[in-house]
């Protein structure tokens, strides 16, 4: 079992920045992928950015160049720096964890991000 706790969401004006953080605890594998998904109202959950423990990354096209994912393997944390935010980024952001020993990923409780125009 892996537990994920997010922090850092909130309200920001368009063009502003926010930083999300997630801390993982529990049965963490030495090989894993952590990152962020988001779900906007009436939409499906979608990938934002993920990073493997070896630091390979995958970003959604819509956030490339504006969002940066980073992680601290020693602390089992993953952060998402979000710059140049626009109202389309308004969503609940979920921390994500996956390793090969589990058939399904673990999710955080979600942290809301609201970008006002």
C-alpha positions in Angstrom: 0.0 0.0 0.0 1.3 3.5 -1.0 -0.2 6.6 0.5 0.1 10.0 -1.3 -0.5 13.4 0.3 -0.7 16.5 -1.9 -0.3 20.1 -1.1 0.0 23.5 -2.8 -3.2 23.9 -4.8 -5.3 27.1 -4.6 -6.5 30.2 -6.5 -4.3 32.1 -8.8 -4.8 34.7 -11.5 -4.1 33.9 -15.1 -0.4 34.3 -15.9 0.5 33.4 -12.3 2.3 30.4 -10.9 1.7 27.6 -8.4 3.8 24.7 -7.1 2.2 21.4 -6.1 4.0 18.9 -3.9 3.3 15.2 -3.2 4.8 13.0 -0.6 4.6 9.2 -0.8 4.8 6.8 2.0 4.3 3.0 2.6 5.5 0.2 0.4 7.5 2.1 -2.2 9.3 0.2 -4.9 12.8 1.1 -5.9 11.6 1.3 -9.5 8.5 3.5 -9.9 6.9 6.4 -11.7 5.4 9.4 -9.9 3.6 12.4 -11.3 0.5 14.3 -11.8 -2.9 14.0 -13.5 -5.8 16.4 -13.4 -9.5 16.3 -13.9 -11.5 19.3 -14.9 -15.3 19.6 -14.3 -17.2 17.2 -16.6 -14.0 15.9 -18.2 -11.9 12.8 -17.9 -8.8 12.6 -15.8 -5.8 13.3 -18.0 -2.0 13.1 -17.7 -0.2 16.3 -16.8 3.4 15.1 -16.2 5.1 12.0 -14.9 8.7 11.2 -14.0 10.3 7.8 -13.5 12.8 7.2 -10.7 15.5 7.4 -13.4 14.1 10.9 -14.2 12.7 10.2 -17.7 9.6 12.4 -18.2 6.4 12.6 -20.1 4.4 15.8 -20.3 1.1 16.6 -21.8 1.5 18.8 -24.9 -0.7 21.5 -23.4 1.8 22.1 -20.5 5.2 21.7 -22.2 7.4 24.7 -21.7 5.2 26.0 -18.8 5.1 23.1 -16.2 8.1 21.4 -14.8 8.1 18.1 -12.8 10.8 17.2 -10.3 11.3 14.6 -7.7 13.5 13.7 -4.7 14.0 10.0 -4.7 15.5 10.1 -1.2 12.4 11.7 0.2 9.9 10.0 -2.1 8.4 13.4 -3.2 7.3 14.8 -6.5 6.7 18.4 -7.3 5.0 20.2 -10.2 6.0 23.8 -10.9 3.2 25.4 -12.9 4.0 28.8 -14.6 2.0 30.9 -17.0 -1.2 29.4 -15.8 -4.4 29.9 -17.8 -8.0 29.2 -16.9 -7.9 25.9 -18.9 -5.6 24.6 -16.1 -8.5 24.8 -13.6 -8.9 21.3 -12.3 -8.4 18.9 -9.4 -4.8 17.7 -9.5 -4.0 14.2 -8.4 -0.7 12.8 -7.4 0.1 9.5 -9.1 2.3 6.5 -8.2 2.9 3.3 -10.2 5.3 0.4 -10.0 5.4 -2.9 -11.7 4.4 -4.9 -8.6 0.8 -3.4 -8.7 -1.8 -3.8 -11.4 -3.3 -0.3 -10.6 -1.7 3.0 -9.6 -2.1 4.8 -6.3 -3.7 8.2 -6.2 -3.7 11.1 -3.8 -6.9 12.7 -2.6 -6.5 15.6 -5.1 -5.8 19.3 -4.6 -7.9 21.9 -6.5 -6.3 24.5 -8.7 -8.4 27.4 -9.9 -7.1 29.9 -12.4 -9.1 33.1 -12.7 -9.2 35.2 -15.9 
